[in-house]
Amino acid sequence: MIHEREVSNETIEVEHFDPRRINEEKNHSYENLLPAFGPCNRSKGNQWPSASAASAGARFLNPTLEKDYGVHLFEDPESHKIVAVTPAGKYHLRYLALNTEYLVVKRQNRSKAKWMREQFEITRVLSGQNADAMDQFLRDAESAISDIDPTPAEMGPSH
């Protein structure tokens, strides 16, 4: 949920999705390696669900195979914290640093940028002005972090 150009002093690290493969030949195979934001990667460490936890649905979400957000994880529109709704989402959230202050602030800033863009669009339409530079600035600002679906309760009765 964070672009590599945004990590400043942090790094993008290579994540071994399944750390149990450490001593296997497949340890460095493509399907086991993912780019990861450093703090999230270090937070996960070598964690992996036990057999009993896995049988209850606990697992890490694999972003190369599935969309994490909108199914397992949602963004609370008020706090901008990530909320988990499935056993897999809860396990994933427990071991990754998705609600660190840094990431919550980034989500808050994304929300503010979207609001500013909406206000700008209203002003631009009402005034009939063309402001390409401001438009590009606002697009860049709101793309600073990807959208995360709201919780099902926030989506209304049609969902």
C-alpha positions in Angstrom: 0.0 0.0 0.0 3.0 2.3 -0.3 4.9 3.3 -3.4 8.7 2.9 -3.5 9.2 6.6 -4.2 7.5 7.4 -0.9 9.7 5.4 1.5 12.4 8.1 1.9 14.7 6.7 4.6 12.9 3.4 4.8 13.6 0.7 2.3 11.8 -1.7 0.1 13.0 -5.2 1.1 12.7 -8.6 -0.3 10.1 -10.5 1.6 10.2 -14.3 1.8 6.4 -14.9 1.8 6.6 -18.3 3.3 9.6 -18.3 5.8 9.3 -22.0 6.3 11.1 -22.4 2.9 14.3 -21.0 4.3 16.2 -24.3 3.9 14.5 -25.3 0.7 15.6 -24.7 -2.8 12.3 -22.9 -3.4 13.3 -20.3 -0.8 14.4 -17.9 -3.6 11.9 -18.8 -6.2 9.9 -16.0 -7.7 6.6 -17.1 -6.1 8.1 -16.9 -2.6 9.7 -13.4 -3.0 7.8 -10.2 -2.8 8.7 -6.5 -2.5 7.8 -5.3 1.0 7.9 -2.1 2.9 10.7 -2.5 5.5 8.7 -2.0 8.7 6.0 -4.4 7.5 8.5 -7.0 6.5 10.4 -6.7 9.8 7.1 -6.8 11.7 6.1 -10.1 10.0 9.6 -11.6 10.5 9.4 -15.4 10.3 5.8 -15.7 11.5 3.6 -18.3 9.9 0.3 -19.7 11.2 0.4 -23.0 13.1 -1.5 -25.9 11.6 -4.4 -25.3 14.1 -4.6 -21.6 13.3 -4.4 -22.3 9.6 -7.3 -24.7 9.9 -9.3 -21.8 11.5 -8.6 -19.6 8.4 -5.5 -17.7 9.7 -3.0 -17.0 7.0 -1.0 -14.2 5.4 -2.6 -12.5 2.4 -0.5 -13.0 -0.8 -0.8 -9.7 -2.8 0.5 -11.5 -5.9 -2.5 -13.9 -5.9 -5.3 -11.9 -4.3 -6.6 -8.5 -3.6 -6.2 -7.9 0.2 -8.5 -4.9 0.6 -12.2 -5.0 0.1 -12.4 -8.7 1.1 -10.3 -9.2 4.2 -9.1 -5.7 5.2 -10.9 -2.3 5.2 -10.0 1.3 6.0 -12.0 2.9 8.8 -13.0 6.2 7.2 -12.8 8.1 10.5 -9.6 6.8 12.0 -7.9 5.7 8.8 -6.8 2.5 10.5 -7.0 -0.8 8.8 -9.8 -3.1 10.2 -9.8 -6.9 9.6 -13.0 -8.8 9.1 -11.9 -12.4 8.2 -9.6 -14.8 10.0 -7.0 -14.3 7.3 -7.3 -10.5 7.5 -7.0 -10.6 11.3 -3.9 -12.8 11.2 -2.4 -10.6 8.5 -3.1 -7.4 10.5 -1.8 -8.9 13.7 1.6 -9.5 12.3 2.1 -6.6 9.9 2.6 -3.0 10.9 -0.4 -1.7 8.9 -1.6 0.6 11.6 1.7 2.3 12.5 1.3 6.0 12.9 3.3 6.7 9.7 0.9 4.7 7.5 -2.2 6.0 9.3 -1.0 9.6 8.6 -0.4 8.7 5.0 -3.9 7.4 4.7 -5.2 10.6 6.4 -3.2 12.7 4.0 -4.6 10.7 1.0 -8.1 11.4 2.3 -7.4 15.1 2.7 -5.9 15.2 -0.8 -9.1 13.6 -2.3 -11.2 16.1 -0.4 -9.1 19.0 -1.8 -9.4 17.6 -5.3 -13.1 17.4 -5.0 -13.2 21.0 -3.8 -10.8 22.1 -6.6 -13.0 20.4 -9.2 -16.1 22.2 -7.9 -14.3 25.5 -8.0 -12.8 24.9 -11.4 -16.2 23.9 -12.9 -18.0 26.9 -11.3 -15.3 29.3 -12.4 -14.7 27.8 -15.9 -10.9 27.9 -15.3 -8.3 25.4 -16.6 -5.6 24.7 -14.0 -3.6 21.8 -15.4 -0.7 22.3 -12.9 -3.0 22.2 -9.9 -4.8 19.3 -11.3 -1.6 17.3 -11.8 -0.5 18.2 -8.3 -3.7 16.9 -6.8 -3.6 13.7 -8.8 -0.1 13.1 -7.5 -1.1 13.8 -4.0 -4.0 11.5 -4.0 -2.0 8.7 -5.6 0.4 8.8 -2.7 -1.2 5.7 -1.2 -3.7 3.3 -2.8 -7.4 3.4 -2.0 -8.6 0.9 0.6 -12.3 0.0 0.6 -14.4 1.2 3.6 -15.7 -1.3 6.1 -18.9 -3.1 4.9 -21.0 -1.1 7.4 -19.8 2.2 5.7 -20.6 0.9 2.2 -24.4 1.0 2.8 -27.2 -1.5 2.1 -26.3 -2.3 -1.5 -23.1 -4.2 -0.5 
